[in-house]
């Protein structure tokens, strides 16, 4: 009787199916963690922009013009906040988000996320 070493085709297929089942079970957990990370990053950016707006008002007595500011571009249209990256250490030109800030009914400016590119 010859000494056969190795795996049969059935054994290999069973292992591949088990790996597939484990991977499909882990995917929702991993994708959920990525979404939480993106939301945390967004919240930090909004807080930094809020603080920069407050600082801008304290220094100049006015806020920059209201509007949409796409932080995924290399230059912010808010000239008063051009040093935001230096002050905060957050590289806004690599951000996945687009923000807007508007004056609400209470006379307070709100910063909101408009768009997220998850790629």
C-alpha positions in Angstrom: 0.0 0.0 0.0 1.6 3.3 -1.1 1.9 6.1 1.5 -0.2 9.0 0.1 0.5 12.3 1.6 -1.5 15.4 0.9 -5.1 16.6 0.9 -7.9 15.4 -1.3 -10.0 17.8 -3.4 -12.9 17.4 -1.0 -10.8 18.4 2.0 -9.5 21.5 0.2 -13.0 22.5 -0.8 -14.2 22.2 2.8 -11.3 24.4 4.0 -12.2 27.0 1.4 -15.8 27.0 2.4 -14.9 27.4 6.1 -12.6 30.4 5.3 -15.4 32.0 3.2 -17.9 31.6 6.1 -15.5 33.1 8.6 -14.7 36.0 6.2 -18.4 36.8 5.6 -19.0 36.8 9.3 -16.1 39.2 10.0 -16.9 41.7 7.1 -19.8 43.5 8.8 -17.8 44.1 12.0 -14.8 45.4 10.0 -16.9 47.7 7.8 -18.7 49.0 10.9 -15.4 49.9 12.5 -14.4 51.9 9.4 -17.6 53.9 9.4 -17.2 54.7 13.1 -13.6 55.9 12.4 -14.9 58.1 9.5 -17.6 59.6 11.7 -15.0 60.3 14.5 -12.7 62.0 12.0 -15.6 64.1 10.7 -16.6 65.2 14.2 -13.1 66.2 15.0 -12.9 68.3 11.8 -16.2 70.0 12.6 -15.0 70.9 16.1 -11.7 72.3 14.6 -13.6 74.4 12.1 -15.9 75.7 14.8 -12.9 76.7 16.9 -11.3 78.4 14.0 -14.5 80.3 13.3 -14.6 81.5 16.9 -10.9 82.5 16.7 -11.5 84.3 13.4 -14.4 86.3 15.0 -12.3 87.1 18.0 -9.4 88.4 15.9 -11.4 90.3 13.2 -14.8 90.9 14.7 -16.5 89.2 11.8 -17.1 85.7 10.5 -16.0 84.7 7.0 -18.8 84.7 4.4 -21.4 81.9 4.9 -21.4 79.1 2.3 -20.1 75.8 1.2 -16.4 75.1 1.5 -15.1 72.0 -0.1 -12.2 70.9 2.1 -11.2 68.2 -0.4 -9.7 70.9 -2.5 -6.1 72.1 -1.9 -7.2 75.7 -1.1 -10.1 76.7 1.1 -12.2 79.5 -0.1 -12.2 80.9 3.4 -9.2 83.2 3.3 -9.5 84.0 7.0 -9.1 80.2 7.7 -6.2 79.6 5.4 -4.0 78.8 8.3 -6.4 76.2 9.7 -4.1 73.4 8.7 -1.1 75.0 10.5 -3.1 75.7 13.6 -4.7 72.4 13.9 -2.4 69.9 12.3 -5.4 68.4 10.4 -4.6 68.2 6.7 -7.9 69.5 5.3 -6.8 69.1 1.6 -6.9 65.3 2.1 -10.3 65.4 3.9 -13.1 63.3 2.6 -15.7 65.8 3.6 -17.4 68.9 2.4 -18.7 71.4 5.0 -21.0 74.3 5.2 -21.6 76.8 7.9 -24.7 79.0 8.2 -26.1 81.4 10.7 -29.0 79.7 12.5 -32.1 81.4 14.0 -30.4 81.9 17.3 -27.6 83.9 15.8 -25.1 81.1 16.1 -23.1 79.6 13.3 -23.4 75.9 12.7 -20.9 73.8 10.9 -22.4 70.8 9.1 -21.1 68.0 6.9 -22.6 68.0 3.4 -20.8 65.2 1.6 -18.6 62.2 2.5 -16.5 60.3 0.1 -15.8 57.0 1.7 -13.3 55.8 -1.0 
